[in-house]
Structure formats: C-alpha cells, structure tokens
C-alpha cells in the first residue's frame, strides 16, 4: 500500500484511510451489482456527477458519446449553476482539425444516443483543458465556462 500522494497531504488524508488498524485507498468509483452478481462500473463519483432537474448525469458517459461523433476530437462535460435545473449539463467540445459543426448538429447527434435530460444545454467550442497526467481539468473548465457564459 502506498504512503500517500507526492507533495499533497490534503489529498492523501482524504483518499488514504485507516480502518481497524488497516490502511486503505478509497478510489470512489461508482457502480452496481446486477442480479447475477456482476459488478458494472458507472464511472468516478464526486465532482463528475451532475444533478440536473433531479436526475443524475455521469459526465464521463456523456463525454464518451460526444467523442464518438466523427468531427469531434475531445470533449469535457461539467455542470454549471442553473436557476431552473439546479445544474445545466454543459459540454466543452474540441473539433478535429479542419472540421466545423453547429450546436444543433451536436445536440441532434446526442439526442439519438442518450436520454433527453443528459443532452448538453450549453455547447462551447474550445480546446479541452487537461492536467499534466491527461485528466480533464474540470476546475479549469468551470472557470473557462464562467468567463464565456455569464453565470
């Protein structure tokens, strides 16, 4: 078992816990066990779940569907504050070089592949910000969105 995260004592304290003298790493993956006893991974919990109109939206699921569009290189999905919905599903989409796509085209693509409450209410064409290890920089994306949309 690792001792913790390099130069990150607060994250170490949050993710490495001791229970009955045993040290554990809490990964916060979410899933369910079906009637056959099989585990189905839904994705990461925490900040990756958007609560919109009382429905839970797993951003990774929406991102994967959006990224399957032939014109799209990358996508990040976040929730932004919304008076009506609580949070509005918002997609930051990076198109492949030389490609063009409209918001309506992207929403129609999503409409054919996901429940209506998961379809992004806002679509922003911009490069996706990632951390040094390649994860989506959701905090950076939220800051970018708040600059581009008055929220």
Secondary structure, DSSP 8 states (H G I E B T S, - for coil): -----TT-HHHHHHHEEEETTEEEE---EEEEE-TTS-EEEEEE-GGGEEEETTEEEEHHHHHHHHHTSTTEEEEEEEEEEETTTEEEEEEEEEE-TT----HHHHHHHHHTTS-GGGS-SEEEES---B-TTS-B-HHHHHHHHHHHS--
